[in-house]
Amino acid sequence: MRIEILEEAERDLIEGFHFYENQAPGLGLYFRTNLFADIEGLKNYAGIHSKPYKRYHRLLSKKFPFAIFCRLENETVFIQAVLDCRKDPAWIRGRLA
């Protein structure tokens, strides 16, 4: 299984990194490391997660209040968004529209 992180999701990861790095030095790196480990897990478990928004599967991060939204096509997992679960669900639906 191949993983492709789309541009919007890359921006989400960068924003999350900066948010946590501003909270405490080194926390941004810890955030990034953990989210990439969650994403790597999709190589083995893609497609088993719920689909709460349209065609996107949602993987909840193990360590942070973030969700990874992805879709599957053939043997590729496309990471569409990496969003803070504390945001308004209506905002999240709009972002995935």
C-alpha positions, 0 to 999 in steps of 0.5 A, spaced: 500 500 500 502 506 498 501 513 501 500 520 498 499 526 503 496 531 499 498 538 499 492 540 504 494 535 509 501 537 509 499 544 511 495 541 516 501 537 519 505 544 519 500 548 522 499 542 528 507 542 528 507 550 529 501 550 534 504 544 539 511 547 538 509 554 541 506 550 547 512 547 549 519 546 545 520 539 542 512 538 543 511 540 535 516 534 533 513 529 538 506 531 534 509 530 528 513 524 529 506 521 532 502 523 526 507 520 521 507 513 525 499 513 525 499 515 517 504 509 516 500 504 520 495 505 514 499 501 510 497 495 514 490 498 516 487 502 511 480 501 509 478 498 516 476 505 519 469 508 519 467 513 514 463 519 518 464 524 512 462 522 505 467 517 502 473 519 507 475 514 512 477 517 519 483 514 523 484 517 530 491 519 532 493 515 538 496 521 542 493 527 540 486 530 538 487 529 531 483 525 526 486 523 519 481 523 513 483 519 507 480 515 501 483 509 498 484 508 490 487 502 488 493 500 492 494 508 494 491 511 500 490 519 499 491 523 506 486 528 504 486 532 511 489 532 518 484 535 523 483 537 530 477 534 533 476 539 537 473 544 532 466 544 530 464 538 526 460 543 521 467 546 520 470 539 519 464 537 514 465 543 510 473 542 510 472 535 507 466 537 502 
